[in-house]
Structure formats: structure tokens, C-alpha cells
Amino acid sequence: MLRAIDHLHRSSAEDLNSAQNLLQSAIAADPYYATPYAWLARLHVLRVGQGASADPKHDASEANRHVETALECDGNDAWALSVHGLVAAYLHKDLELAMTRYDRALAINRSAVSALAWSASANTWLGHADRATELVQRAIDLSPLDPHMYSFHSIAAAAHAAAGNYDRSIAFARRSLRENRGLTATHKVLTMSLALSGQIDDAKCVASELL
């Protein structure tokens, strides 16, 4: 089950549904365990982010419901707190709430790499590019063999783009795509960084791949 969940970004809509069924089976086996609820919330965020959602409002509502249940099960679970931050930031644009959740997760577990990486995204959106590049680099250094490294590299690409480091952004984005070509966010930031660095033809090619 964990292998399927770890590769959700690579998955089709059918695979996402299969992962959801596995998580619901885990919840049925132990309804007081926070982790599968948090993963279900994460899955609904992925559906929206990857453009695989037939009803983004419904997925946002389900993400809220599942992550709130996770925190009811264990309010000190660093993973559940990290996912709550992601739901707040990505689905609801509530960056203030998101940052409090990431900070709480990191106070509990200084090595919570998802909290570090998603905090980097929030700092990028807030315009704190230097802080964002620092945070995502810490996540990369802490977990160099992480199965979600493609996501960390994509976040690093966005952070460096916000900092105006377009060459570094392009390098991180291309590395992310070598690791997983299915993450749509990487195509977007690569298109942007190529265009802003004057590489218009390459930017058009990447945009075509995204479409």
C-alpha cells in the first residue's frame, strides 16, 4: 500500500482510486490511526493539483474532513500537521494557517521533510524566496533518497525562480522531470523559467508537453 501511495504523482485516475480504496481499508482496520486519514487528505490535494479532479470543491471538502479527523486522532502527529498545512495553503490559500501547522510539525519533528518542503512552497508564494531555497535544500539534505525527491526538486525550482535564479531553477526542474515526468507543477515552473531567461523556443516545447 505504501508503495502505491508514495508514487501517487505518477498515477492515473484509476490508480488514485485504488490508493483511496487501500487507505479506506486501513482506516476500517484501525479507525483511530491518524496516518491513513492524512494520506487520504493528501490524495485529494493531488487530485486537484494534477488536474484529475472532476469536482475540485468536493475534493477540497474531503481533504478538510480527512485531515481534521487525522488531527482528532492525534493532534501531535507531524505528518498530519504537515498535510493540514498543505490543505490550508494549496486548496484554501490560507498561508498564515499553513505556516503555523508547518512550524508545529517541525517543533515536534525537526526532520519532518514534507513540512520543510511545503513550508518552502508557502514562503515562495509569500515572496520570501531566499528563505524558501534554504528550507527546501534542508529537506533535500535530510532525505537524499526520499521517494518524493522529484517533488522536492520541483519546489526548489519554483523557489529559485522566485529568487530570479533562472539557471538553477531550470536545472532543478529538469532534474525533477527526469525523476518523474508526471508532475504538472514542474512543467509549469520550467516553462516560466525558460521564458524569463529568454529561451522562448524551449519554453514553448515544455508548455506543449504540459498540454
Buried (B, 14 or more C-beta within 10 A) or exposed (E): BEEBBBBBBEBEEEBBBBBBEBBEEBBEEEEEBBBBBBBBBBBBBBBBBBEBBEEBEEBBEBBBBBBBBBBEBBEEBBBBBBBBBBBBBBBEEBBEBBBBBBBBBBEBBEEBBBBBBBBBBBBBBBEBBEBBBBBBBBBBEBBEEBBBBBBBBBBBBBBBBBBEBBEBBBBBBBBBBEBBBBBBBBBBBBBBBBBBBEBEEBBEBBBEEEE
